[in-house]
Amino acid sequence: MPEYSGAGDPKHTLELLWGVRERPRRGPRPKLTVERLVTAAIAAADADGLNALSMRRIADDLGVSPMSIYTYVPGKAELIDVMVDRVLGELTPADGVPGGWRARLEHIARDNWALFHRHPWLLHVAIVRPPMGPNVLAKYEFELRAVDGIGLTDLEMDAVVALVIGFAESSARVSVNAAEAERRSGISDEAWWAATAPVLEKLIDGAAYPLGERVGTAAGQEYNAAVAPARAFEFGLGRILDGIEVLIASR
């Protein structure tokens, strides 16, 4: 089951995102900070995924009591929103990228692709209500700058950015899943196909699926796997940008 951004208390989440709840107002000098907690949470999620993330896990990693965590962060829902905002801060603007709008959108797509691979847990957060933190807002701003002034309406600018980011996310999901399948099974794609192909040849009449036989054989020989996520990403990104170029030229 995915986690959902925006599932926590909006007031507490925004206070965390903008640093208002940085430390307790009363009591002894604090041993922790929100930043340390979020850094530990991101490290735990990077290592073991969101399912392994809990207040107790973070407390153990930091060497504090679980109850002390709640002094800084009300709950897991608010914590995930801050984690999302923090990692989105790793993305870089495309302002100085040479080559016009197309090169800028390529940069944005590849930057997001890389981010999802660094933090695969991000693919398990449904960001339908984005955490309105400083990095989320900055990200949207510099993504829009990449297509500002090229002939698109405001709504088209928003849609183009959403299209490119959505494609990067979906492509990264296939890539991350493929890597995870190999890690969990302990079997490489080559070994899996070597074990599967001889059995298929006995069970299936290739003549019944002539196109699948021809194209699948060519693709399998080229990719040495059932899928090639990185190649599919590059091909799909090029075609998306071609389509955007047609839209711009139509003006």
C-alpha positions in Angstrom: 0.0 0.0 0.0 1.3 3.4 -0.8 1.7 6.3 1.6 -0.2 9.5 0.8 1.3 12.9 1.1 -0.9 15.5 2.9 -2.3 12.8 5.2 -1.2 14.5 8.4 -2.4 17.6 10.2 -2.0 20.5 7.8 -1.0 23.0 10.4 1.7 20.8 12.0 3.0 19.7 8.6 3.4 23.3 7.4 5.1 24.3 10.7 7.6 21.5 10.2 8.2 22.3 6.5 8.9 25.9 7.3 10.9 25.4 10.5 8.4 26.7 13.0 8.5 23.5 15.1 12.2 23.2 15.1 12.6 22.6 18.8 10.5 22.2 22.0 9.5 25.5 23.7 9.9 24.1 27.2 12.1 21.6 29.1 15.8 20.9 29.0 18.0 21.8 26.1 16.9 19.6 23.2 19.2 16.7 22.1 17.7 16.5 18.7 16.5 18.7 15.8 13.9 18.1 13.1 16.7 18.1 10.6 18.5 15.2 12.3 15.2 13.3 12.6 14.4 13.8 8.9 18.0 12.9 7.9 17.7 9.6 9.9 14.3 8.8 8.4 15.5 9.3 4.9 18.5 7.1 5.5 16.3 4.4 6.9 13.9 4.6 4.0 16.7 4.6 1.5 18.1 1.4 3.1 14.9 -0.6 3.8 11.9 1.2 2.3 8.9 3.0 3.8 7.5 -0.2 5.2 10.4 -0.4 7.6 10.1 3.2 8.6 8.7 3.8 12.1 9.3 6.2 15.0 10.9 3.4 16.9 13.3 2.6 14.1 14.4 6.3 13.9 14.7 6.5 17.7 16.9 3.3 17.7 19.1 4.7 14.9 19.5 8.0 16.8 19.9 6.4 20.2 16.9 8.1 21.9 13.6 7.0 23.2 10.7 6.7 20.8 8.6 9.1 22.8 11.2 11.8 22.4 10.6 11.7 18.6 7.0 12.9 19.1 8.3 16.0 20.7 9.5 17.1 17.3 7.3 15.3 14.8 3.6 14.6 15.5 3.5 11.4 13.5 4.6 9.4 10.5 2.3 11.2 8.0 3.8 14.6 8.8 7.3 13.1 8.8 6.9 11.7 5.3 5.8 15.1 4.0 9.0 16.6 5.3 11.1 13.8 3.9 9.5 14.3 0.5 10.2 18.0 0.6 13.8 17.5 1.7 14.8 15.0 -1.1 13.1 17.2 -3.7 15.6 19.8 -2.7 18.3 17.7 -4.4 16.8 18.6 -7.8 18.6 21.4 -9.7 17.2 24.1 -11.9 17.7 23.9 -15.7 18.2 27.7 -16.1 21.8 27.5 -17.2 21.4 24.4 -19.4 22.3 25.3 -23.1 20.1 24.2 -25.9 16.8 25.9 -25.3 13.6 24.5 -23.9 14.1 20.9 -25.1 17.5 20.6 -23.3 16.0 22.2 -20.2 13.1 19.6 -20.1 15.6 16.8 -20.8 17.6 18.0 -17.7 14.5 18.0 -15.6 13.4 14.5 -16.7 16.8 13.0 -16.1 17.3 14.8 -12.8 14.0 13.3 -11.6 14.9 9.9 -13.0 18.1 10.0 -11.0 16.3 11.2 -7.8 13.9 8.2 -7.9 16.8 5.8 -8.2 18.6 7.5 -5.2 15.4 7.4 -3.1 13.2 4.5 -4.4 10.8 4.9 -1.5 9.7 8.2 -3.1 7.9 6.0 -5.7 5.7 4.7 -2.9 4.4 8.1 -1.8 1.3 9.2 -3.8 1.9 12.9 -4.0 -1.6 13.9 -4.8 -1.6 16.6 -2.2 2.0 17.9 -2.4 3.6 19.1 0.8 3.8 22.8 0.4 7.3 23.2 1.6 10.1 25.4 0.3 11.6 22.8 -1.9 8.3 21.7 -3.4 7.5 25.3 -4.3 11.0 26.0 -5.6 10.8 22.8 -7.8 7.6 23.9 -9.4 8.9 27.4 -10.0 12.1 26.3 -11.8 10.3 23.7 -13.8 7.9 26.3 -15.1 10.8 28.6 -15.9 12.1 25.8 -18.3 9.0 26.3 -20.5 8.3 30.0 -19.9 8.1 32.2 -22.9 8.1 29.5 -25.6 4.5 30.0 -26.8 2.5 27.9 -24.3 -0.4 29.0 -22.3 -0.2 28.9 -18.5 -2.3 25.7 -18.4 -0.1 24.1 -21.1 3.0 25.0 -19.2 1.6 23.2 -16.2 0.5 20.2 -18.3 3.9 19.9 -20.1 5.8 19.9 -16.8 3.4 17.3 -15.3 3.8 15.2 -18.4 7.6 15.1 -18.3 7.7 14.6 -14.6 5.1 11.9 -14.7 6.9 10.1 -17.5 10.2 10.2 -15.5 8.4 8.8 -12.5 6.7 5.9 -14.3 9.9 5.0 -16.2 11.9 5.0 -13.0 9.3 2.8 -11.3 9.9 0.1 -14.0 13.7 0.5 -13.6 13.6 0.3 -9.8 11.2 -2.7 -9.9 13.5 -4.5 -12.3 16.5 -4.0 -10.0 14.5 -5.0 -7.0 13.3 -8.2 -8.7 16.9 -9.2 -9.4 18.0 -8.3 -5.8 15.2 -10.3 -4.1 15.4 -13.3 -6.3 19.1 -13.4 -6.5 18.8 -14.3 -10.2 20.0 -12.0 -13.0 17.8 -11.3 -16.0 20.2 -13.4 -18.1 19.9 -16.4 -15.8 16.1 -16.0 -15.6 15.7 -16.0 -19.4 18.2 -18.9 -19.8 15.9 -21.0 -17.5 12.7 -19.7 -19.0 13.4 -19.9 -22.8 13.9 -23.7 -23.1 10.6 -24.4 -21.3 8.7 -21.9 -23.4 10.0 -23.4 -26.6 8.4 -26.7 -25.6 5.1 -25.3 -24.4 4.3 -22.6 -27.0 4.0 -22.7 -30.7 5.9 -19.7 -31.9 4.0 -19.7 -35.2 0.8 -18.7 -33.3 2.5 -15.4 -32.2 4.5 -14.4 -35.3 4.9 -10.8 -34.4 5.7 -11.5 -30.7 8.2 -14.1 -31.8 10.0 -11.8 -34.3 10.0 -8.6 -32.3 10.5 -10.3 -28.9 13.5 -12.2 -30.2 15.0 -9.1 -31.6 14.4 -7.1 -28.4 15.6 -10.0 -26.1 18.8 -10.4 -28.1 19.4 -6.6 -27.9 18.5 -6.1 -24.3 19.5 -9.5 -22.9 16.5 -9.0 -20.6 12.7 -8.8 -20.8 12.8 -5.0 -20.4 15.4 -2.3 -20.8 14.1 0.6 -18.6 16.9 3.0 -19.4 16.6 2.6 -23.1 12.8 2.9 -22.9 13.2 6.1 -20.9 15.5 7.7 -23.5 13.2 6.6 -26.3 10.0 7.8 -24.6 11.5 11.1 -23.5 12.5 11.9 -27.1 9.1 11.2 -28.4 7.4 13.3 -25.7 9.7 16.2 -26.5 8.9 15.7 -30.2 5.2 16.0 -29.4 5.8 19.2 -27.4 7.7 20.6 -30.3 4.8 20.0 -32.6 2.5 21.8 -30.2 4.8 24.8 -30.0 5.3 24.9 -33.8 1.5 24.9 -34.3 1.5 28.4 -32.7 
